[in-house]
């Protein structure tokens, strides 16, 4: 009986110890087993860069996407999309390269553009969206003064050409193979000046302007139009000299200024000279007068230049044909 109680006490003491040892052994055995690491999920990232951070409208821009794929050995073939805000610029271009996709454009207009890129893997099933790149596209340099104020042939003229956008100051020059109307010149400040020689309804010439952008100066060209009016045709010989003498050969030439080209002369309707004198189309009054003019006389003329349509000028011409016997004559006229 005493032995049974002793055994019971011993069992009571040793059983928890044995149980603890069994738990530790089991945990140690479990810990000794090698458990392979779980495979991390495959990922794709897409970076977007631009070749010019401050482009100008019309300039070429290169957009480059750099694709990085982790955890996948499948082909990276897929489609690349490029967006400007909500507008699609590249609708799913295919590219079988982990390096990404390169796109060139010169179609971005002036203003703010928020560009993003997206990749969709056709085989690996991965997708990636780039961070946005904000571009502030500046307006392109342009020439705004394409039609100038009219000039007058034979008169001093000056006009300043105007440009917009870009960075001032501007440098002006004639475009290759072009020249301004005869008598005019253009300096590098954009001032067209001189005295035009000939009248022209619409003279055109090409100019070029370059701005002062430090890295890559902008250049713009334009066709300039200018009208050159004829110098007003004016008859200046209002008193015919020398005075004529009855019965004596006479010749005097009328004079005009302005107009375009050669001038033709004619007597105005209803006007006449003393008998024996005539007016040629070259403006020469000639002949042998058979009568005196009885003092100062007048006749009216019409001068016409060679413009199309012709410009005309009229005037009253005073002349004197003295009697052959040296009689009384009037040699002055109050107008």
C-alpha positions as CSV (number, residue, x, y, z in Angstrom):
1,X,0.0,0.0,0.0
2,X,2.8,2.3,0.9
3,X,4.6,1.4,-2.4
4,X,1.5,2.2,-4.4
5,X,1.2,5.7,-2.8
6,X,4.9,6.3,-3.5
7,X,4.5,5.4,-7.1
8,X,1.4,7.7,-7.4
9,X,3.4,10.6,-6.0
10,X,6.3,9.9,-8.4
11,X,3.9,9.7,-11.3
12,X,2.3,13.0,-10.3
13,X,5.7,14.7,-10.3
14,X,7.2,13.1,-13.4
15,X,4.1,13.3,-15.7
16,X,4.1,17.1,-16.2
17,X,7.9,16.9,-16.9
18,X,7.4,14.2,-19.4
19,X,4.6,16.1,-21.1
20,X,6.7,19.2,-21.3
21,X,9.6,17.3,-22.8
22,X,7.3,15.8,-25.4
23,X,6.0,19.3,-26.4
24,X,9.5,20.6,-26.7
25,X,10.6,17.7,-28.8
26,X,7.7,18.1,-31.1
27,X,8.3,21.8,-31.6
28,X,12.0,21.2,-32.2
29,X,11.2,18.6,-34.8
30,X,8.7,21.0,-36.5
31,X,11.3,23.7,-36.5
32,X,13.9,21.5,-38.0
33,X,11.7,20.9,-41.1
34,X,12.8,23.2,-44.1
35,X,9.8,25.3,-45.4
36,X,10.4,26.9,-48.9
37,X,9.8,30.7,-49.2
38,X,6.7,31.8,-51.0
39,X,7.3,33.3,-54.5
40,X,6.6,37.1,-54.5
41,X,4.0,38.3,-57.0
42,X,5.3,39.6,-60.4
43,X,5.2,43.4,-60.8
44,X,5.7,45.9,-63.6
45,X,6.6,49.5,-63.2
46,X,6.7,52.2,-65.9
47,X,8.7,55.4,-66.0
48,X,8.0,58.3,-68.5
49,X,10.5,60.9,-69.5
50,X,10.4,63.7,-72.1
51,X,13.3,65.1,-74.2
52,X,12.4,68.7,-73.7
53,X,11.1,70.1,-70.4
54,X,10.2,73.4,-71.9
55,X,9.0,72.8,-75.5
56,X,7.6,75.2,-78.0
57,X,4.6,74.5,-80.1
58,X,5.6,72.7,-83.3
59,X,9.0,71.5,-81.9
60,X,9.7,67.8,-81.9
61,X,9.3,66.1,-78.5
62,X,10.5,62.6,-77.7
63,X,8.5,60.6,-75.0
64,X,10.3,57.6,-73.7
65,X,8.7,54.9,-71.4
66,X,11.1,52.7,-69.4
67,X,9.5,49.3,-68.4
68,X,10.8,47.3,-65.5
69,X,9.4,43.8,-64.8
70,X,10.1,41.8,-61.6
71,X,9.2,38.2,-60.7
72,X,8.2,37.1,-64.2
73,X,10.1,35.2,-66.9
74,X,7.2,35.5,-69.4
75,X,7.5,37.6,-72.5
76,X,7.1,41.3,-71.9
77,X,5.3,41.8,-75.2
78,X,2.4,44.1,-74.7
79,X,0.8,47.4,-75.7
80,X,1.8,50.9,-74.7
81,X,-0.6,53.7,-74.4
82,X,0.2,57.4,-74.0
83,X,-2.4,60.0,-72.9
84,X,-2.6,63.8,-72.8
85,X,-5.1,64.2,-70.0
86,X,-8.1,62.2,-71.1
87,X,-7.1,62.3,-74.8
88,X,-5.3,59.3,-76.3
89,X,-2.1,60.1,-78.1
90,X,-0.9,56.6,-78.7
91,X,-3.6,53.9,-78.8
92,X,-1.9,50.7,-77.8
93,X,1.4,50.5,-79.7
94,X,2.9,47.0,-79.6
95,X,6.5,46.6,-78.5
96,X,8.3,43.4,-77.6
97,X,11.0,44.9,-75.4
98,X,11.5,45.4,-71.7
99,X,13.1,48.7,-72.5
100,X,9.8,50.3,-73.2
101,X,8.5,52.4,-76.0
102,X,9.7,55.7,-77.7
103,X,7.4,58.1,-79.4
104,X,8.1,61.3,-81.3
105,X,5.6,64.1,-81.8
106,X,5.5,67.8,-82.8
107,X,1.7,68.1,-82.5
108,X,1.4,69.4,-79.0
109,X,-0.1,72.9,-79.1
110,X,0.6,75.8,-76.8
111,X,-0.7,75.3,-73.3
112,X,-0.5,72.8,-70.4
113,X,-0.3,69.1,-71.2
114,X,-0.5,66.3,-68.6
115,X,1.2,63.2,-70.1
116,X,0.9,59.7,-68.8
117,X,1.8,56.3,-70.1
118,X,0.3,52.8,-69.6
119,X,1.6,49.3,-70.2
120,X,-0.6,46.2,-70.7
121,X,1.2,42.9,-70.9
122,X,-0.2,40.6,-73.5
123,X,1.5,37.4,-72.2
124,X,2.5,38.2,-68.6
125,X,-0.8,39.8,-67.7
126,X,0.9,42.7,-65.9
127,X,-0.2,46.4,-66.1
128,X,1.7,49.5,-65.2
129,X,0.8,53.2,-65.2
130,X,3.5,55.9,-65.1
131,X,3.5,59.0,-63.0
132,X,2.2,62.1,-64.9
133,X,4.6,64.5,-66.6
134,X,3.3,68.0,-66.9
135,X,4.5,70.0,-70.0
136,X,4.0,73.7,-70.4
137,X,4.3,74.2,-74.2
138,X,5.0,77.8,-75.1
139,X,3.6,79.5,-78.2
140,X,5.8,79.4,-81.3
141,X,7.6,82.5,-82.6
142,X,5.5,84.1,-85.3
143,X,5.6,87.1,-87.6
144,X,2.4,89.2,-87.1
145,X,3.0,92.1,-89.5
146,X,2.4,90.4,-92.8
147,X,0.6,93.3,-94.6
148,X,2.3,96.6,-94.4
149,X,0.9,100.1,-94.8
150,X,1.0,101.4,-98.4
151,X,4.1,103.2,-99.7
152,X,4.3,105.8,-102.5
153,X,6.8,105.5,-105.3
154,X,9.4,108.3,-105.0
155,X,8.6,109.1,-101.4
156,X,10.5,108.1,-98.3
157,X,9.0,105.1,-96.5
158,X,9.5,103.4,-93.2
159,X,7.7,100.5,-91.4
160,X,8.7,98.2,-88.5
161,X,8.0,94.5,-88.8
162,X,6.4,92.8,-85.7
163,X,6.9,89.4,-84.1
164,X,5.2,87.6,-81.3
165,X,6.2,85.0,-78.7
166,X,9.7,83.6,-78.4
167,X,12.3,85.7,-76.5
168,X,13.1,89.2,-77.5
169,X,15.2,90.9,-78.9
170,X,14.6,89.6,-82.4
171,X,16.9,89.5,-85.3
172,X,15.5,90.1,-88.8
173,X,16.8,89.3,-92.2
174,X,15.5,88.5,-95.7
175,X,14.7,84.9,-96.3
176,X,17.0,83.1,-98.7
177,X,16.4,84.0,-102.3
178,X,14.0,86.9,-101.5
179,X,14.4,90.7,-101.8
180,X,12.3,93.7,-100.9
181,X,10.9,96.0,-103.6
182,X,13.5,98.1,-105.4
183,X,14.6,101.1,-103.3
184,X,13.7,99.5,-99.9
185,X,16.0,97.7,-97.5
186,X,15.4,95.7,-94.2
187,X,17.8,96.0,-91.3
188,X,18.3,93.4,-88.5
189,X,15.9,95.4,-86.2
190,X,13.0,94.7,-88.6
191,X,12.8,98.3,-90.0
192,X,11.9,98.4,-93.7
193,X,13.0,101.8,-95.1
194,X,13.9,103.6,-98.2
195,X,12.4,105.2,-101.3
196,X,10.5,102.8,-103.5
197,X,11.1,103.3,-107.2
198,X,8.2,101.7,-108.9
199,X,4.5,101.5,-108.1
200,X,3.2,97.9,-107.5
201,X,-0.3,96.8,-106.7
202,X,0.9,94.0,-104.3
203,X,4.6,93.4,-103.9
204,X,5.6,90.3,-101.9
205,X,8.8,89.2,-100.3
206,X,9.8,86.8,-97.6
207,X,11.5,87.7,-94.3
208,X,13.0,85.6,-91.4
209,X,13.1,86.4,-87.7
210,X,15.2,84.7,-85.0
211,X,14.6,85.1,-81.3
212,X,17.1,85.1,-78.4
213,X,16.4,81.7,-76.8
214,X,19.8,80.7,-75.4
215,X,19.6,76.9,-75.9
216,X,17.9,76.6,-79.3
217,X,16.8,80.0,-80.9
218,X,13.4,79.8,-82.7
219,X,13.1,81.0,-86.3
220,X,10.0,82.0,-88.2
221,X,9.4,83.1,-91.8
222,X,6.5,84.9,-93.4
223,X,5.6,86.5,-96.7
224,X,5.2,90.2,-96.5
225,X,2.8,92.1,-98.7
226,X,3.1,95.9,-99.5
227,X,1.3,98.1,-101.9
228,X,3.3,100.8,-103.5
229,X,1.1,103.6,-104.9
230,X,2.4,105.6,-107.8
231,X,3.8,109.0,-107.2
232,X,0.8,111.3,-108.0
233,X,1.0,112.5,-111.6
234,X,1.3,116.2,-111.7
235,X,1.6,118.6,-114.7
236,X,4.3,121.2,-113.7
237,X,4.8,123.3,-116.8
238,X,1.8,125.6,-116.4
239,X,3.4,128.4,-118.4
240,X,4.7,127.4,-121.8
241,X,8.2,128.8,-122.6
242,X,9.5,130.3,-124.7
243,X,6.9,132.6,-126.1
244,X,6.1,132.1,-129.8
245,X,6.0,134.5,-132.7
246,X,3.5,134.5,-135.4
247,X,4.9,132.9,-138.6
248,X,8.0,131.5,-136.8
249,X,8.7,127.8,-136.1
250,X,7.9,127.1,-132.4
251,X,8.6,124.1,-130.1
252,X,8.1,123.6,-126.3
253,X,7.8,120.5,-124.2
254,X,5.3,120.0,-121.4
255,X,6.6,118.6,-118.1
256,X,5.1,116.4,-115.5
257,X,6.3,114.6,-112.4
258,X,5.2,111.4,-110.7
259,X,3.1,108.7,-112.3
260,X,4.2,105.4,-113.5
261,X,6.2,104.9,-116.7
262,X,5.9,107.0,-119.8
263,X,3.3,109.8,-119.9
264,X,1.1,110.5,-122.9
265,X,-0.4,113.9,-123.5
266,X,-3.6,115.1,-125.3
267,X,-5.7,118.2,-125.5
268,X,-8.7,118.1,-123.2
269,X,-12.1,117.8,-124.9
270,X,-13.1,121.2,-126.3
271,X,-9.6,122.8,-125.9
272,X,-7.4,124.0,-128.8
273,X,-4.3,125.9,-129.7
274,X,-3.8,128.7,-132.1
275,X,-3.8,127.7,-135.7
276,X,-0.6,126.1,-136.8
277,X,0.3,124.6,-133.4
278,X,-0.3,121.0,-132.3
279,X,0.3,118.9,-129.2
280,X,2.0,115.5,-129.7
281,X,1.4,112.5,-127.4
282,X,5.0,113.0,-126.1
283,X,3.9,116.4,-124.8
284,X,5.6,118.6,-127.4
285,X,3.8,121.7,-128.6
286,X,5.2,122.5,-132.0
287,X,4.5,124.1,-135.4
288,X,4.4,127.5,-137.0
289,X,1.6,129.6,-135.6
290,X,-0.3,131.5,-138.3
291,X,-1.9,133.9,-135.9
292,X,-1.1,135.6,-132.7
293,X,-2.7,134.7,-129.5
294,X,-3.7,138.2,-128.7
295,X,-2.0,138.1,-125.4
296,X,-1.9,135.3,-122.9
297,X,-4.0,132.3,-124.0
298,X,-4.7,129.0,-122.4
299,X,-5.4,125.4,-123.4
300,X,-6.2,122.4,-121.3
301,X,-4.3,119.1,-121.4
302,X,-4.7,115.6,-120.0
303,X,-1.6,113.6,-119.0
304,X,-1.9,109.8,-118.6
305,X,0.8,107.5,-117.2
306,X,1.4,103.8,-118.1
307,X,-0.2,102.3,-115.0
308,X,-3.1,99.8,-115.4
309,X,-5.5,101.5,-115.1
310,X,-3.8,104.7,-116.0
311,X,-3.5,107.6,-113.7
312,X,-4.4,111.0,-115.2
313,X,-3.7,114.7,-114.5
314,X,-5.3,117.7,-116.1
315,X,-4.0,121.3,-116.2
316,X,-4.6,124.6,-117.9
317,X,-1.4,125.8,-119.8
318,X,-0.8,129.4,-120.5
319,X,1.1,130.5,-123.6
320,X,1.8,133.5,-125.7
321,X,2.2,133.9,-129.5
322,X,3.3,137.4,-130.3
323,X,2.4,139.2,-133.6
324,X,5.1,139.1,-136.2
325,X,5.4,142.9,-136.2
326,X,6.3,143.0,-132.6
327,X,3.0,144.4,-131.5
328,X,1.6,144.5,-128.1
329,X,1.8,141.3,-126.0
330,X,0.8,140.2,-122.6
331,X,3.4,138.0,-120.9
332,X,2.0,137.7,-117.4
333,X,-1.1,136.1,-116.1
334,X,-3.0,136.5,-112.8
335,X,-4.2,133.1,-111.7
